[in-house]
Amino acid sequence: MLRSACSLLRGVVLRAQLNEEKVGWGWAVGGNCGDLTEFGRELDQPAIGKRAESRHLHGVAWVSGSMGAGARGVDRRRNFGSSTEAGGDADGVKEGGSTTLKNVGFIGLGNMGARMASNLLSAGFRLVVHDRNVAAVDEMKAKGALEGRDPEEVASQSDVVITMLPSSPNVEDVYLGPSGILRSTHGYSNVRPVLLIDASTIDPMTTKKVAAAVQRSKLADESKYLDSRWHHPLLLDTPVSGGIVGAEKATLTFMVGGETVALDAARPFLSAMGKSIVHCGSTGSGQVAKLCNNLALAIEMAAVAEALALGQKLGVDLRVLSGIFNTSSARCWSSDTYNPVPGVLENIPASRGYGGGFATRLMVKDISLALAAGKEAGAVIPLGAKVLELYTRMIDGGASSKDFSAIYEHIYGGAGVSPAPKTSPDSSQAGHPAPIASDR
């Protein structure tokens, strides 16, 4: 009887139908319900608009529909699972579950965060932002965002809050501080956002500390999205890879730690800012993956810079040598996408005096976090320790704010090359390496 009831539920809850208005993202009920527990879990999912297009993923239906007035008209629909049609209408969702998670708070408008927030605006989300840098906030306001005076005010106006902050103490303060996201006149008992997404790169222990506080919190009684499962907000750690280019082009990779249900809810927002979403495991595992990634990146960049500087000293054209790297066994992101030699690639920090990229001080922070985690786990990291010395020397030499690829110049004494001459479309490239792409 239960299975029949579940089948009937799937048949009547959703009717896949898309109206002619702007398209956004949301949730609807649906999917498999093999037992009473799953049956209960599938009720009262937030849904979007009055009409919807369903796409099922792991027993949950993604829906796209009207974002209402002010939507930017960007169709962000992506098929994350096999398409399933069902009868019924999205309006059949229980009262209190018929509004999309469309009010987004964004805290941290640095080189990465500002670009990520802009992509959320372009995707049609209503955005409330906060940063200590007034100019960064003003720039986002000019694009249509609203301003929150502090993290608490941002949270009070948001269904979802995304943070992109430089360090563990910053994250702890923004979430747990006197004017933090989880604070209110009622302490931790009246939190509006149902979903919290921290894209910062920090130590896993801080992530777990914040996660524990989130689990002790309770959603505001008036929350439209409260259901039998979500008595507290859901937190994900989602550090990113892809750099400024990825943030600009919305091609970031998100390394996600946390519950699957939270990741499912977060996909519309992550998809507006990136193209690859990888679930690494439980809370904190996203941070572990990111620290391992950046440790490898730091070593990789130093190796590429060292080899290119050697090639220059020995008289090889670095455009030619970079082209060889990019079609041979030395190929890597630090060569074909983020080459440290000024003049080899356009529109990257090396071609802008090493400005506007991933600051060396932040790379030192990430390597230090990786080494600390490794020490706690009993791991041996000799290359990490050595490369930390090199980047620390850069800071001591005044390059703290320069992109970490400046190791080529500051440690190895490398020089730039003249920009490659412009060629006509039919010019022969014989005997020369293929043009180096500016992004993968």
C-alpha positions in Angstrom: 0.0 0.0 0.0 2.9 2.3 0.9 4.5 1.9 -2.5 1.2 2.5 -4.2 0.8 5.7 -2.2 4.4 6.8 -3.1 3.7 6.1 -6.8 0.5 8.1 -6.6 2.4 10.9 -4.9 5.0 11.0 -7.7 2.2 11.0 -10.2 0.3 14.0 -8.8 2.8 16.4 -7.3 4.7 17.7 -10.3 3.6 18.7 -13.8 6.6 19.6 -15.9 5.6 22.8 -17.6 7.6 26.0 -18.3 6.0 29.4 -18.7 7.3 32.2 -20.9 8.8 34.3 -18.1 12.4 34.5 -17.0 13.9 31.2 -15.9 15.4 30.5 -12.5 15.9 27.6 -10.2 14.1 26.0 -7.2 12.9 22.8 -5.7 9.8 20.6 -5.9 8.8 17.3 -4.4 9.2 14.1 -6.3 11.5 11.2 -6.9 11.6 7.8 -5.3 10.2 7.0 -1.9 11.0 3.4 -0.9 9.8 3.5 2.7 7.9 5.7 5.1 11.0 7.7 6.1 11.8 8.6 2.5 8.1 9.3 2.0 8.2 11.8 4.8 11.4 13.4 3.6 10.0 14.2 0.2 7.2 16.4 1.5 7.4 20.2 1.8 10.4 20.8 -0.4 10.7 24.5 -1.4 9.5 25.0 -4.9 9.7 27.9 -7.4 6.9 29.8 -9.2 3.6 28.4 -10.3 4.9 26.3 -13.1 7.9 24.1 -13.2 10.1 21.8 -15.2 11.2 18.8 -13.1 14.6 17.1 -13.3 15.1 14.3 -10.8 18.4 13.8 -8.9 18.7 11.1 -6.2 15.0 11.3 -5.4 14.8 15.1 -5.5 13.3 17.1 -8.4 15.1 20.2 -9.7 12.6 22.7 -11.1 13.0 25.8 -13.1 10.3 28.5 -13.4 9.5 32.1 -12.9 11.9 34.2 -10.9 9.4 37.0 -10.9 10.0 40.7 -11.5 13.7 41.7 -11.8 15.0 38.4 -13.1 17.9 38.8 -15.5 16.7 36.2 -18.0 19.7 34.0 -17.8 18.6 30.3 -18.2 20.8 28.4 -15.8 19.0 25.1 -16.3 21.3 22.0 -16.3 20.2 18.4 -16.3 21.9 16.8 -13.3 20.1 13.5 -13.6 17.6 11.6 -15.7 14.6 13.5 -16.7 11.3 12.3 -15.2 7.8 13.6 -15.8 5.0 13.4 -13.3 1.5 14.6 -13.2 0.1 17.3 -10.9 1.2 20.9 -10.3 4.0 22.5 -8.3 1.3 24.5 -6.4 0.4 21.2 -4.7 3.3 21.7 -2.4 2.2 22.1 1.2 1.7 25.7 2.3 4.9 27.5 3.2 6.9 25.5 0.6 6.0 27.4 -2.6 8.7 30.1 -2.6 12.1 29.7 -4.2 15.4 30.3 -2.3 16.1 33.4 -4.3 17.3 36.0 -1.7 21.0 35.5 -1.5 23.5 37.1 0.9 27.1 37.4 -0.1 29.9 38.4 2.3 33.4 38.9 1.1 33.9 40.9 -2.1 37.6 40.4 -2.8 39.2 39.5 -6.1 37.3 36.2 -6.2 34.1 37.1 -4.2 33.2 40.2 -6.2 33.3 38.2 -9.5 31.3 35.3 -8.0 28.7 37.7 -6.6 28.4 39.4 -10.0 27.6 36.0 -11.6 24.8 35.5 -9.1 23.3 38.8 -10.1 23.6 37.9 -13.7 21.7 34.6 -13.0 18.8 36.6 -11.6 19.2 36.2 -7.9 18.3 39.1 -5.5 21.6 39.9 -3.8 22.5 41.5 -0.4 26.2 42.1 0.0 28.7 43.1 2.8 32.4 43.8 2.9 34.6 46.1 4.9 35.8 47.5 1.6 33.2 50.3 0.9 34.4 50.7 -2.7 33.7 47.0 -3.4 30.2 47.2 -1.9 29.5 50.4 -3.9 30.6 48.6 -7.1 28.1 45.8 -6.4 25.3 48.2 -5.5 25.9 49.9 -8.9 25.2 46.5 -10.5 21.9 46.1 -8.6 22.9 44.5 -5.3 21.6 45.7 -1.9 23.9 46.4 1.1 23.9 44.9 4.5 25.6 46.8 7.3 27.0 43.7 8.9 26.7 39.9 8.5 23.7 39.8 10.8 21.8 42.2 8.6 22.7 40.3 5.5 21.4 37.1 7.1 18.2 38.8 8.2 17.4 39.5 4.5 18.6 36.3 2.9 17.4 32.7 2.4 20.9 31.7 1.5 24.2 33.2 2.6 27.5 32.7 0.8 30.8 33.7 2.4 34.2 34.1 0.6 36.7 35.2 3.2 40.5 35.2 3.5 41.1 33.4 6.8 39.8 31.2 9.5 39.4 34.0 12.1 37.4 36.0 9.5 35.1 33.1 9.0 34.7 32.5 12.7 33.9 36.2 13.3 31.4 36.5 10.4 29.5 33.4 11.5 29.9 33.5 15.3 30.9 37.1 16.2 28.8 39.7 17.9 27.2 40.8 14.6 27.6 37.4 13.0 25.2 35.4 10.7 24.1 33.2 13.6 23.6 36.0 16.0 20.3 37.9 16.5 18.3 39.4 19.4 17.3 35.8 20.1 20.8 34.4 20.1 21.0 31.3 17.8 17.3 30.6 17.9 16.0 32.9 15.2 18.1 32.4 12.1 16.5 33.2 8.8 18.9 31.6 6.2 18.1 28.0 5.5 21.4 27.4 3.7 24.9 28.6 4.5 27.7 28.2 2.0 31.3 28.9 2.9 33.6 29.1 -0.1 36.6 30.3 1.9 39.7 28.3 2.2 40.3 27.7 5.9 41.4 25.0 8.2 39.1 22.0 8.6 38.8 22.4 12.4 37.3 25.9 12.0 34.8 24.6 9.5 33.8 21.9 12.0 33.5 24.4 14.8 31.2 26.6 12.7 29.2 23.5 11.6 28.6 22.6 15.2 27.3 26.0 16.0 25.0 25.8 12.9 23.6 22.5 14.1 22.8 24.1 17.5 20.9 26.9 15.8 17.3 27.0 15.0 15.5 28.5 12.0 13.2 31.5 12.6 9.6 30.4 13.2 8.5 32.5 10.3 10.8 30.8 7.9 9.0 29.8 4.7 11.3 26.9 4.2 11.1 25.1 7.5 10.0 21.5 7.1 10.3 18.3 9.1 14.1 18.0 8.4 15.3 21.5 8.5 15.1 22.6 12.1 18.5 24.3 11.7 20.3 25.8 8.8 22.4 23.5 6.6 26.1 24.4 6.2 28.5 23.4 3.3 32.2 24.1 3.0 32.8 24.8 -0.7 36.3 26.1 -1.3 37.0 26.8 -4.9 39.7 26.3 -7.6 40.1 28.1 -10.9 41.4 31.5 -9.8 40.3 34.9 -11.0 39.7 33.7 -14.5 37.4 31.0 -13.3 35.6 33.4 -11.0 35.1 35.9 -13.9 33.9 33.3 -16.4 31.8 31.2 -13.9 34.0 28.1 -14.5 35.1 27.5 -10.9 35.4 24.0 -9.4 33.7 23.7 -6.0 35.0 21.1 -3.6 32.1 20.4 -1.3 31.9 19.0 2.2 28.6 18.4 4.0 25.3 16.7 3.8 23.9 15.6 0.4 20.6 17.4 1.0 22.5 20.7 1.5 24.5 20.1 -1.6 21.3 19.5 -3.6 19.9 22.8 -2.3 23.1 24.6 -3.1 23.5 23.5 -6.7 21.6 26.4 -8.3 23.9 28.9 -6.6 27.1 27.0 -7.2 26.1 26.4 -10.9 25.7 30.2 -11.3 29.4 30.6 -10.2 31.1 27.5 -11.5 30.9 24.5 -13.8 32.2 21.7 -11.7 30.8 20.6 -8.3 32.5 17.8 -6.5 31.1 16.3 -3.3 34.2 15.3 -1.3 32.3 13.9 1.7 31.4 15.0 5.2 31.8 18.5 6.7 35.4 19.7 6.4 36.3 17.4 3.5 36.0 20.2 1.0 38.6 22.1 2.9 40.9 19.1 3.0 40.6 18.7 -0.8 41.3 22.4 -1.3 44.4 22.4 0.9 45.8 19.4 -0.9 45.1 21.1 -4.3 46.8 24.3 -3.3 49.8 22.5 -1.9 50.2 20.8 -5.2 49.6 24.1 -7.0 52.3 26.0 -5.0 54.9 23.3 -5.7 53.8 23.2 -9.4 54.1 26.9 -9.9 57.6 27.0 -8.3 58.7 24.1 -10.5 57.4 25.8 -13.7 58.9 29.1 -12.7 62.3 27.5 -12.0 62.4 25.6 -15.3 61.3 28.7 -17.3 63.9 30.9 -15.6 66.6 28.2 -16.4 65.5 28.1 -20.0 65.8 31.9 -20.3 69.3 31.9 -18.8 70.2 29.3 -21.4 68.9 31.3 -24.2 65.6 29.6 -25.2 62.6 31.7 -26.3 60.1 31.3 -23.4 57.1 31.3 -25.7 58.6 28.4 -27.5 59.5 26.6 -24.3 56.1 27.2 -22.8 54.6 25.8 -25.9 56.7 22.7 -25.5 55.6 22.3 -21.9 52.0 22.6 -22.9 52.2 19.8 -25.5 54.6 17.6 -23.5 54.8 15.8 -20.1 55.4 19.1 -18.2 52.0 20.4 -19.2 50.0 21.8 -16.2 47.7 24.7 -15.3 50.7 26.8 -14.1 52.1 26.7 -17.6 49.2 26.6 -20.1 46.7 28.7 -18.2 48.5 30.8 -15.6 52.0 31.1 -17.1 54.3 33.1 -14.7 56.3 34.8 -17.5 55.1 38.3 -18.4 54.1 38.5 -22.0 53.5 34.8 -22.7 49.8 34.9 -22.0 47.3 37.8 -21.9 44.8 38.7 -19.2 46.5 37.0 -16.4 48.4 38.5 -13.4 51.8 38.0 -14.9 50.8 40.3 -17.7 49.6 42.9 -15.2 52.6 43.3 -13.0 51.4 40.3 -11.0 48.5 42.3 -9.7 44.9 41.2 -9.2 45.5 37.5 -8.7 45.9 35.1 -5.8 48.1 37.0 -3.3 51.3 35.4 -2.2 50.3 35.9 1.5 47.1 33.8 0.8 49.2 31.1 -0.8 51.5 31.1 2.3 48.4 30.8 4.5 47.1 27.8 2.5 50.5 26.0 2.5 50.8 26.7 6.3 47.3 25.2 6.8 48.2 22.1 4.7 51.4 21.6 6.7 49.6 22.0 10.0 47.0 19.5 9.0 49.7 17.2 7.7 51.6 17.4 11.0 48.5 16.5 12.9 47.9 13.5 10.6 51.5 12.4 10.7 52.1 13.1 7.0 55.6 13.8 5.5 55.6 16.9 3.4 59.2 17.9 2.5 58.4 19.8 -0.7 55.6 21.7 1.0 58.0 22.9 3.7 60.6 24.0 1.1 58.1 25.9 -1.1 56.7 27.6 2.0 60.2 29.0 2.6 60.3 30.4 -1.0 56.9 32.1 -0.8 57.7 33.5 2.6 60.9 35.0 1.2 58.6 36.8 -1.3 56.6 38.3 1.5 59.7 39.4 3.3 60.8 41.0 0.0 57.7 43.1 -0.3 55.6 40.9 -2.6 52.9 40.0 -0.1 50.1 41.4 -2.3 51.5 40.2 -5.6 50.2 37.1 -7.3 52.0 33.9 -6.2 53.2 33.4 -9.8 55.6 36.3 -9.1 57.9 33.7 -7.7 59.3 33.6 -11.2 60.5 37.2 -10.8 61.2 37.5 -7.1 62.9 34.2 -6.4 64.3 33.1 -9.7 65.1 36.5 -11.3 63.2 35.7 -14.5 62.3 38.5 -16.9 59.3 38.9 -19.2 59.2 38.5 -23.0 57.8 40.8 -25.7 54.2 40.1 -26.6 53.9 37.7 -29.6 53.4 39.6 -32.9 49.9 39.7 -34.3 49.4 37.4 -37.2 46.7 37.2 -39.8 44.2 34.3 -39.7 45.9 32.6 -42.6 49.4 33.0 -41.4 51.4 29.8 -41.2 52.2 28.5 -37.7 54.5 25.8 -39.0 57.5 25.2 -36.8 56.0 27.0 -33.9 53.9 25.7 -30.9 50.2 26.1 -31.1 48.8 29.3 -29.5 48.5 29.0 -25.8 44.9 29.1 -24.6 44.1 31.6 -21.8 41.7 29.2 -20.2 41.1 25.5 -20.3 
